[in-house]
Amino acid sequence: MNMYSDETNFRNPLVLRRADPWVYNHNGKYYFTGSVPQYDCIELRCADTLDSLRDAPRTVIWRAHKEGEMSEHIWAPELHRINEKWYIYFTSAPKDDKWNIRPYVLECTDEDPITGAWTEKGRIILPEDSFSLDMTSVVHNGMQYVFWAQKPNEEIGSCIYVARMKNPWTLDSNAVMITKPEYLWEKQGFAVNEGPAVLMHGDKVIMTFSASDTGWRYCMGMLWAYKDSDWLDAKSWHKISHPVFKSSAGQEMFGPGHNCFTTENGRDVLIYHCRSYKEIDGDPLYDPNRHARAQIFEYDENGLPVFGEPEGER
């Protein structure tokens, strides 16, 4: 159980049946999106508190195409505010080749991303054209960077890369691999590093990621670099050799991962998805009960997050 659960003001699950959750705090409002179980659209909701997100109205701001690009596997949308405009990064594939997935981006120039008009900026062209997903963005010292997962080949599995951006839909540097599956806990079912999420704290930039298949063995790993280092130099990044968040020892919560970060009442909050059962019939990717959850966390003496274990329902 999270030692800070008595100080939180939100229920768990935070939002039902939303894997790959993303929370963005802007002007005192919490915006939420995530993968809908049908993987066929992108929706947004907004609330004044984290707890209110569960019952907040849902607005579909974009639907999958009926065929061709962006017609299948609409995964892991993320809402970002960049240069006074809204962007949503997401993963998709064509219906006739649904595992040929790539990152895409939408743009909204209106003030309200829920009522505003969204336009397709299209696929983000990467230096290597291969299976790629889960793009996230961070602006540091006036420069935008993106992190994403990509398979250089089937033998290695999916790895995480970083690049600098010219604008929110165009790369402006080489793609640099900063982590690949190398430990046993990253290779359960599949060799996977995916779902990067960035947290700035103290003198460090911290990047968490998810590893292994999407069942109960799914877990989170972590890298860090100094903020003032060269993020495009793989040697700047330091990888923790063990998972930093995994299924609870009490066997209550299973497969935590694909997280993001936010704050509430001055406390840092981990947002992630998790299941409340271990055994799954069929492919876990299509089991709809990965609920979005939240819990407060602290830092160790080195300024790195200590997440504890995924807490039970409350």
Order of alpha helices (4+ residues) and beta strands (2+ residues): beta-beta-beta-beta-beta-beta-beta-beta-beta-beta-beta-beta-beta-beta-beta-beta-beta-beta-beta-beta-beta-beta
